[in-house]
């Protein structure tokens, strides 16, 4: 499944719970929380999703499974050895202003998820502080300049956002344990 399909599936999910916030905010908040080295239980994530999205309707059983898919898919992508994690954002068939709105929502929520994780900012290295500063700047993109942004600019900023999340995830998470059933070659 490609990331555009992930975004569309996420958008459909947010509509079913009548979420007020931008759909990208959910994966952004989750990614921020995960990148800070934190995890939620299934029940906690479903409850947190309602808070992030300002949902008006509780998800039914199928909706709860969809929320857990968001959690599992995001964590799996962040853990991927090929560093294939991508923020779930609209593709280039959407207007630039719409994509910028999604990106700023994603980044703002990422910063919130990271910031409320309990991470001790006083012990952060300079790279992590610079990354968070860069993301804060991205979160405040000037809407009036949206029409002037080129596709190259868009992809550069999204790639910087992606790599920032991957860097923070690698810095604040233990690497996945190797499968003990694999034979050791001597």
C-alpha positions in Angstrom: 0.0 0.0 0.0 1.5 3.4 -0.9 1.5 6.4 1.3 -1.2 8.3 -0.7 -3.5 5.4 0.0 -2.5 5.6 3.7 -3.4 9.3 3.7 -6.8 8.6 2.0 -7.6 5.8 4.3 -6.7 8.0 7.3 -8.9 10.8 5.9 -11.8 8.3 5.6 -11.2 7.1 9.2 -11.2 10.7 10.6 -14.5 11.4 8.8 -16.1 8.3 10.4 -15.5 9.8 13.9 -16.3 13.3 12.8 -12.8 14.5 13.7 -12.4 18.3 13.7 -8.6 18.4 13.3 -6.8 17.7 10.0 -6.3 13.9 9.4 -2.5 14.4 9.1 -2.4 15.6 12.7 -3.2 12.0 14.0 -0.2 10.4 12.4 2.0 13.4 13.2 1.1 13.3 16.9 1.6 9.5 16.9 5.0 9.8 15.2 6.1 12.5 17.6 5.2 10.3 20.6 6.9 7.2 19.1 10.0 9.2 18.1 10.4 10.4 21.7 10.7 6.7 22.7 7.2 6.4 24.1 4.4 3.8 23.4 0.7 3.7 24.0 -1.4 0.7 24.8 -4.2 0.0 22.3 -6.8 1.6 24.5 -4.6 4.6 25.2 -4.0 5.2 21.5 -7.7 5.0 20.7 -8.5 7.5 23.5 -5.6 9.8 22.5 -6.8 9.7 18.8 -10.1 11.1 20.0 -8.3 13.9 21.8 -6.0 14.7 18.8 -8.8 14.7 16.3 -11.3 16.4 18.6 -13.7 13.6 17.6 -17.4 13.9 18.0 -18.2 10.2 17.6 -16.6 7.1 19.3 -15.3 4.6 16.8 -17.1 1.3 16.4 -15.1 -2.0 16.5 -14.1 -1.6 12.8 -13.0 2.0 13.4 -11.0 0.9 16.5 -9.2 -1.6 14.3 -8.5 1.1 11.8 -7.0 3.3 14.5 -4.8 0.4 15.6 -3.7 0.0 11.9 -2.6 3.6 12.0 -0.5 2.9 15.1 1.0 -0.4 13.9 1.7 1.0 10.4 3.4 4.1 11.7 5.6 2.2 14.2 6.5 -0.5 11.6 7.6 2.2 9.1 9.7 4.0 11.8 11.3 0.7 12.7 12.0 -0.2 9.0 15.7 -0.9 8.3 15.3 0.9 4.9 14.2 4.1 6.7 11.1 4.1 4.5 8.9 6.1 6.9 6.9 8.8 5.3 4.5 11.4 6.8 1.0 10.6 5.5 0.2 13.7 3.4 -1.9 14.4 0.3 -0.2 13.7 -3.0 0.6 16.3 -5.7 -2.9 16.0 -7.2 -4.0 18.3 -4.3 -3.4 22.0 -4.5 -0.2 23.3 -2.9 -2.1 25.2 -0.2 -3.9 22.0 0.8 -0.6 20.1 1.0 0.9 22.8 3.1 -2.0 22.8 5.4 -1.6 19.1 5.9 2.2 19.4 6.3 1.9 22.1 8.9 -0.8 20.1 10.8 1.4 17.0 10.7 4.5 18.9 11.9 2.6 20.8 14.6 1.1 17.6 15.9 4.5 15.8 15.7 6.0 18.6 17.9 3.1 18.3 20.3 3.4 14.5 20.5 7.1 14.7 21.0 6.8 17.5 23.5 4.2 15.9 25.7 6.1 12.6 25.8 8.0 13.4 28.9 11.3 13.6 27.1 13.8 15.6 29.0 14.7 18.5 26.7 17.6 19.6 28.9 19.6 16.5 28.1 19.0 16.6 24.3 22.0 16.9 22.0 22.4 19.8 19.7 21.3 17.8 16.6 18.0 17.0 18.2 17.5 20.6 19.3 18.2 21.8 15.8 15.8 19.3 14.3 13.0 20.4 16.6 13.8 24.0 15.8 13.7 23.2 12.0 10.3 21.5 12.5 9.0 24.4 14.4 9.9 26.7 11.5 8.1 24.3 9.1 5.0 24.3 11.3 4.7 28.1 10.7 4.9 28.2 6.9 3.4 31.4 5.5 0.1 30.6 3.8 0.5 33.7 1.5 3.6 32.2 0.0 1.9 28.8 -0.8 1.3 29.7 -4.4 5.0 30.5 -4.9 6.2 27.2 -3.5 7.4 24.9 -6.2 7.1 21.1 -6.4 10.9 20.9 -5.7 10.5 23.0 -2.6 7.6 20.8 -1.4 9.6 17.6 -1.8 12.6 19.1 -0.1 10.6 20.1 2.9 8.7 16.8 3.1 12.0 14.9 2.8 13.6 17.1 5.6 10.5 16.4 7.7 10.8 12.7 7.1 14.5 12.5 7.8 14.0 14.6 11.0 11.4 12.1 12.3 13.7 9.1 11.4 16.7 10.8 13.1 14.7 11.4 16.3 13.3 7.9 16.3 16.8 6.4 16.0 18.1 8.7 18.7 15.4 8.0 21.3 14.4 4.3 20.6 16.2 1.0 21.1 16.8 -0.8 17.9 14.4 -3.8 17.4 15.8 -7.0 18.8 17.2 -9.4 16.2 15.1 -12.6 15.8 16.7 -15.2 18.0 15.7 -18.0 15.7 18.1 -16.9 12.9 21.2 -19.1 12.7 24.5 -17.4 13.5 27.1 -17.7 10.7 30.7 -18.3 11.9 
